[in-house]
Amino acid sequence: MPISLKLLFALVLAGSSCITPAAEQTATTTTAVNVRAGPENFFPTVTWLLSGTRVTIVGCVANWRWCDVIAGRDRGWVYSRFLAVPFNGRAVTIVSGGPNLGLPQSEFSLGEFWDTHYQRQHWYGRKAYWQSRWDRRAPPREWRDPSPATR
């Protein structure tokens, strides 16, 4: 192999080892919160977290009111008013920052989500009941920027 090809190969290999995966999106709970089995407060509680707990954000629903989070070995949904992320040098709640924060969006499918994460939970056996409650819920409100209107 000519020297220039060896050098190019070495540079490519060195460069690829320095590439890190996409930065994890983390948030901090602003108060003690319940982690729910779905993005509504009627879902069963998976666990609860103390104020100041760091969680990994998997994604948030389209109106930015609920976020799918991972906290240790637990996964579930937290109301976004109780999650803050660093943004422009300060902590901003997700419900306030919404799409401006650059967080990923997630869809919620009860059957798929519960089958993946909750088969060992005591309430999993009543999945059809929880699905019917989810299906009867009111349509979600759209996200609105809470900042004052520009004059």
C-alpha positions as CSV (number, residue, x, y, z in Angstrom):
1,M,0.0,0.0,0.0
2,P,1.5,3.4,-0.9
3,I,2.3,5.7,1.9
4,S,-0.4,8.2,1.1
5,L,-3.1,5.5,1.2
6,K,-1.8,4.2,4.5
7,L,-1.9,7.7,5.9
8,L,-5.4,8.3,4.6
9,F,-6.5,4.9,6.1
10,A,-4.9,5.8,9.4
11,L,-6.6,9.2,9.5
12,V,-10.0,7.8,8.6
13,L,-9.6,5.1,11.3
14,A,-8.5,7.7,13.9
15,G,-11.3,10.1,13.0
16,S,-14.0,7.4,13.2
17,S,-12.8,6.4,16.7
18,C,-13.3,10.0,17.9
19,I,-16.9,10.2,16.7
20,T,-19.3,10.0,19.6
21,P,-22.9,8.9,19.3
22,A,-25.5,11.7,19.4
23,A,-25.5,13.4,22.7
24,E,-28.1,12.1,25.1
25,Q,-30.9,14.4,25.8
26,T,-31.1,14.7,29.6
27,A,-33.5,16.6,31.8
28,T,-33.8,17.1,35.5
29,T,-37.0,16.7,37.5
30,T,-38.1,20.0,39.1
31,T,-40.1,18.4,41.9
32,A,-40.9,14.9,43.0
33,V,-42.8,13.2,40.2
34,N,-44.6,10.1,39.2
35,V,-43.4,8.2,36.2
36,R,-46.5,6.9,34.4
37,A,-47.1,3.9,32.1
38,G,-48.4,6.3,29.4
39,P,-48.7,10.0,28.6
40,E,-51.8,10.8,30.8
41,N,-52.2,11.1,34.5
42,F,-54.8,8.2,34.6
43,F,-52.1,5.6,33.7
44,P,-50.6,3.5,36.5
45,T,-47.5,4.7,38.3
46,V,-44.3,2.9,37.3
47,T,-42.2,4.6,39.9
48,W,-41.6,8.0,41.3
49,L,-38.6,10.3,41.2
50,L,-37.2,12.8,43.7
51,S,-36.7,16.4,42.7
52,G,-33.4,16.9,41.0
53,T,-33.3,13.4,39.4
54,R,-31.6,13.3,36.0
55,V,-33.4,11.4,33.4
56,T,-32.8,10.6,29.7
57,I,-35.4,11.9,27.4
58,V,-36.4,9.4,24.7
59,G,-38.9,11.8,23.1
60,C,-42.0,13.9,23.9
61,V,-45.5,13.8,22.4
62,A,-46.4,16.3,19.7
63,N,-47.9,18.8,22.2
64,W,-44.8,18.6,24.5
65,R,-46.9,17.9,27.5
66,W,-45.6,14.4,28.3
67,C,-42.1,12.9,27.7
68,D,-40.9,9.3,27.5
69,V,-38.0,9.0,29.9
70,I,-35.5,6.5,31.2
71,A,-34.5,6.8,34.9
72,G,-32.2,4.0,35.9
73,R,-33.8,0.7,35.0
74,D,-37.3,2.3,34.7
75,R,-39.0,3.8,31.7
76,G,-42.2,5.7,31.5
77,W,-43.9,9.1,31.0
78,V,-43.4,12.3,33.0
79,Y,-45.5,15.4,32.7
80,S,-43.2,17.9,31.0
81,R,-44.0,20.8,33.4
82,F,-41.8,18.8,35.9
83,L,-38.8,18.3,33.5
84,A,-36.2,21.0,32.9
85,V,-33.5,21.0,30.3
86,P,-30.5,23.4,29.9
87,F,-31.3,26.0,27.1
88,N,-29.5,29.2,26.4
89,G,-27.7,29.2,29.7
90,R,-30.7,28.5,31.9
91,A,-33.0,25.6,32.9
92,V,-36.3,25.7,30.9
93,T,-39.3,23.4,31.5
94,I,-40.1,21.3,28.5
95,V,-43.8,22.4,28.5
96,S,-42.6,26.0,28.2
97,G,-39.8,25.5,25.6
98,G,-41.7,22.9,23.5
99,P,-40.3,22.5,20.0
100,N,-37.7,25.2,20.5
101,L,-35.7,22.9,22.7
102,G,-34.8,20.5,19.9
103,L,-36.0,17.4,21.7
104,P,-37.2,14.4,19.7
105,Q,-40.9,13.6,19.4
106,S,-42.4,10.2,20.3
107,E,-45.6,8.5,19.4
108,F,-47.3,6.4,22.1
109,S,-48.8,3.0,21.2
110,L,-50.0,1.4,24.4
111,G,-49.8,-2.2,23.1
112,E,-46.3,-1.9,21.8
113,F,-44.9,0.2,24.7
114,W,-46.5,-2.0,27.4
115,D,-45.4,-5.3,25.7
116,T,-41.9,-4.0,25.5
117,H,-41.6,-2.5,29.0
118,Y,-44.3,-3.7,31.4
119,Q,-45.0,-7.4,31.1
120,R,-43.9,-8.0,34.6
121,Q,-46.1,-5.3,36.2
122,H,-49.2,-6.4,38.1
123,W,-51.4,-4.0,36.1
124,Y,-50.2,-5.4,32.7
125,G,-53.0,-8.0,32.8
126,R,-55.6,-5.3,32.5
127,K,-54.0,-3.9,29.3
128,A,-57.4,-3.9,27.5
129,Y,-58.9,-1.7,30.2
130,W,-56.1,0.8,30.0
131,Q,-56.3,0.8,26.2
132,S,-60.0,1.6,26.4
133,R,-59.3,4.5,28.7
134,W,-56.6,5.7,26.3
135,D,-59.0,5.4,23.3
136,R,-61.7,7.4,25.1
137,R,-59.5,10.3,26.1
138,A,-60.2,13.9,24.9
139,P,-58.2,15.0,21.9
140,P,-54.9,16.5,23.1
141,R,-54.5,20.3,23.0
142,E,-51.8,21.7,20.7
143,W,-48.7,23.3,22.1
144,R,-48.8,27.0,22.6
145,D,-45.8,29.2,23.2
146,P,-46.3,30.6,26.7
147,S,-44.0,33.6,26.2
148,P,-45.8,37.0,26.0
149,A,-46.8,38.1,22.5
150,T,-44.5,40.5,20.8
151,R,-45.9,44.0,20.5
